[in-house]
């Protein structure tokens, strides 16, 4: 038995979603309660000019009360297709119509 198995490490590594971003896993990202509560998919993403990430449901009716902070790793765990955006440059956003649809980039 390896040391990793003894302490339970490595068991679930195969089930963990891949994490492709260069930013640290614990980087705080903005999202909305619609995404966190898993009511809506992530349809809007942006890599803001200050280096912050936003992963939102795409709705236009957000208020300050809808804002949530989660880790980048948690965002990828909620939707591993976000890994498709790992090379998105600062100052660019992307939208899609649904999970599995193609991300359409745009300048912020």
C-alpha positions in Angstrom: 0.0 0.0 0.0 1.4 3.4 -0.9 1.7 6.2 1.5 -0.9 8.2 -0.5 -3.5 5.4 -0.2 -2.8 5.1 3.5 -4.0 8.7 4.0 -6.8 8.6 1.5 -4.9 10.7 -1.1 -5.0 9.7 -4.7 -8.3 7.8 -4.4 -10.5 10.4 -5.9 -7.9 12.1 -8.1 -9.4 10.3 -11.1 -12.8 11.8 -10.4 -11.6 15.4 -10.0 -12.2 17.7 -12.9 -9.1 18.8 -14.7 -7.9 22.3 -13.8 -6.1 24.1 -16.7 -6.0 27.7 -15.5 -2.6 29.3 -14.8 -4.2 31.3 -12.0 -4.1 29.6 -8.5 -7.0 27.3 -7.7 -7.9 29.5 -4.7 -8.1 32.7 -6.7 -11.4 34.4 -5.9 -13.8 34.8 -8.8 -17.1 36.6 -9.1 -20.3 34.7 -9.9 -23.9 35.0 -9.1 -26.2 33.1 -6.7 -28.0 31.7 -9.8 -24.9 29.7 -10.6 -23.9 28.8 -7.0 -27.4 27.5 -6.3 -27.0 25.4 -9.5 -30.2 26.9 -10.9 -28.6 28.3 -14.0 -25.5 27.3 -16.1 -22.6 29.6 -16.7 -23.2 31.4 -20.0 -21.1 34.5 -19.6 -17.4 34.7 -18.7 -15.0 37.6 -18.6 -11.3 38.1 -17.8 -11.5 41.7 -16.7 -8.8 44.3 -17.3 -7.7 44.0 -13.7 -7.2 40.2 -14.1 -10.4 39.2 -12.3 -12.6 36.5 -13.6 -16.4 36.6 -13.7 -18.6 33.5 -14.4 -22.2 34.4 -14.6 -25.5 32.9 -15.7 -25.9 35.5 -18.4 -29.0 37.2 -17.0 -29.3 41.0 -17.2 -31.2 41.5 -13.9 -28.4 41.1 -11.4 -28.2 43.2 -8.3 -25.5 43.5 -5.7 -27.3 40.9 -3.6 -26.8 38.3 -6.4 -23.0 38.6 -6.3 -21.0 35.7 -4.8 -17.3 35.0 -4.5 -16.0 31.5 -5.0 -12.6 30.0 -5.8 -11.6 29.4 -9.4 -11.3 25.7 -8.6 -14.9 25.7 -7.3 -16.1 27.4 -10.6 -14.4 24.7 -12.6 -15.9 22.0 -10.4 -19.4 23.6 -11.0 -18.7 23.6 -14.8 -15.6 21.9 -16.1 -16.2 23.3 -19.6 -14.8 26.5 -18.2 -11.4 24.9 -18.8 -12.0 25.8 -22.5 -11.3 29.5 -21.4 -8.1 28.9 -19.5 -6.1 30.9 -22.1 -8.6 33.7 -22.5 -6.6 37.0 -22.3 -7.2 39.8 -20.0 -9.8 42.3 -21.4 -11.8 39.6 -23.2 -15.2 38.0 -22.4 -17.1 35.1 -23.9 -20.8 34.1 -24.1 -22.6 31.0 -25.1 -26.2 29.9 -25.5 -25.9 26.8 -23.4 -23.5 24.2 -21.9 -21.8 22.4 -24.7 -22.3 25.4 -27.1 -19.3 27.2 -28.5 -17.9 30.2 -26.5 -18.1 33.4 -28.6 -15.4 35.8 -27.5 -15.6 39.6 -27.4 -13.5 42.5 -26.3 -14.5 44.1 -23.0 
